[in-house]
Amino acid sequence: MKLFYDDKTDLLYIRLDDRKQKLINKKITDEIVLDLGKDDKVVGIEILDASKRINLESLLPVQYEVTKKAG
């Protein structure tokens, strides 16, 4: 499992399966989108406005990456 957080867009992405595969996006709410892979298994979870919904520090000891855009 990998976690990616972009502080500019406040988007958290949780990747559950790293295999290359065709994905289908399924919008659950305005803030949550699931990436579905083979056999409709959840491969990733995208959370918008993540800092308002999740205490990012509580994700520890799981490591997460913070991506900052240049400029």
C-alpha contacts under 8 A as a table, 3 or more apart, distances in Angstrom:
res1	aa1	res2	aa2	distance
1	M	14	I	7.08
1	M	15	R	5.55
1	M	16	L	4.61
1	M	17	D	6.63
1	M	18	D	7.80
2	K	14	I	5.88
2	K	15	R	5.11
2	K	16	L	6.71
2	K	63	Q	7.80
2	K	64	Y	6.92
3	L	12	L	7.08
3	L	13	Y	5.74
3	L	14	I	4.64
3	L	15	R	6.27
3	L	63	Q	7.19
3	L	64	Y	4.81
3	L	65	E	6.36
4	F	12	L	5.72
4	F	13	Y	5.11
4	F	14	I	6.52
4	F	64	Y	5.74
4	F	65	E	4.91
4	F	66	V	6.18
4	F	67	T	7.20
5	Y	10	D	7.01
5	Y	11	L	5.72
5	Y	12	L	4.51
5	Y	13	Y	6.40
5	Y	64	Y	6.98
5	Y	65	E	5.91
5	Y	66	V	4.80
5	Y	67	T	6.11
6	D	9	T	5.71
6	D	10	D	5.51
6	D	11	L	5.33
6	D	12	L	6.63
6	D	66	V	5.59
6	D	67	T	4.81
6	D	68	K	6.23
7	D	10	D	4.70
7	D	11	L	6.93
7	D	66	V	6.82
7	D	67	T	6.93
7	D	68	K	6.68
8	K	68	K	6.79
8	K	69	K	7.44
9	T	48	L	7.84
9	T	49	D	7.58
10	D	48	L	6.30
10	D	49	D	5.07
10	D	50	A	5.61
10	D	51	S	6.49
11	L	46	E	7.04
11	L	47	I	5.73
11	L	48	L	4.76
11	L	49	D	6.00
11	L	50	A	5.63
12	L	46	E	5.86
12	L	47	I	5.13
12	L	48	L	6.63
12	L	50	A	5.77
13	Y	44	G	6.94
13	Y	45	I	5.65
13	Y	46	E	4.51
13	Y	47	I	6.32
14	I	44	G	5.40
14	I	45	I	5.06
14	I	46	E	6.50
15	R	18	D	6.92
15	R	43	V	6.12
15	R	44	G	4.39
15	R	45	I	6.62
16	L	42	V	7.49
16	L	43	V	5.09
16	L	44	G	5.54
17	D	43	V	5.22
17	D	44	G	7.28
18	D	43	V	8.00
21	Q	37	G	6.55
21	Q	38	K	7.48
22	K	37	G	6.18
22	K	38	K	7.54
23	L	35	D	5.86
23	L	36	L	5.38
23	L	37	G	4.90
23	L	38	K	7.82
24	I	35	D	5.61
24	I	36	L	5.08
24	I	37	G	6.58
25	N	33	V	6.46
25	N	34	L	5.68
25	N	35	D	4.71
25	N	36	L	6.27
26	K	33	V	5.57
26	K	34	L	5.11
26	K	35	D	6.41
26	K	36	L	7.24
27	K	30	D	7.10
27	K	32	I	6.22
27	K	33	V	4.38
27	K	34	L	6.33
28	I	31	E	7.74
28	I	32	I	5.50
28	I	33	V	5.61
28	I	34	L	7.03
29	T	32	I	5.14
29	T	33	V	7.08
30	D	33	V	7.97
31	E	46	E	7.92
31	E	47	I	5.66
31	E	48	L	4.80
31	E	49	D	7.04
32	I	45	I	7.10
32	I	46	E	5.65
32	I	47	I	4.82
32	I	48	L	6.46
33	V	45	I	5.95
33	V	46	E	5.09
33	V	47	I	6.75
34	L	42	V	6.58
34	L	43	V	7.58
34	L	44	G	5.85
34	L	45	I	4.73
34	L	46	E	6.33
35	D	42	V	5.90
35	D	43	V	5.45
35	D	44	G	4.78
35	D	45	I	6.16
35	D	46	E	7.88
36	L	40	D	5.10
36	L	41	K	5.35
36	L	42	V	4.65
36	L	43	V	5.48
36	L	44	G	7.10
37	G	40	D	5.32
37	G	41	K	5.30
37	G	42	V	6.32
37	G	43	V	5.86
38	K	41	K	6.01
42	V	45	I	7.62
47	I	50	A	5.54
49	D	52	K	5.65
49	D	53	R	6.82
50	A	53	R	5.17
50	A	54	I	5.74
51	S	54	I	5.41
51	S	55	N	6.36
51	S	56	L	6.61
52	K	55	N	7.80
54	I	58	S	8.00
55	N	58	S	5.42
55	N	59	L	7.36
56	L	59	L	5.52
56	L	60	L	7.87
57	E	60	L	5.85
59	L	62	V	5.72
59	L	63	Q	7.80
60	L	63	Q	6.48
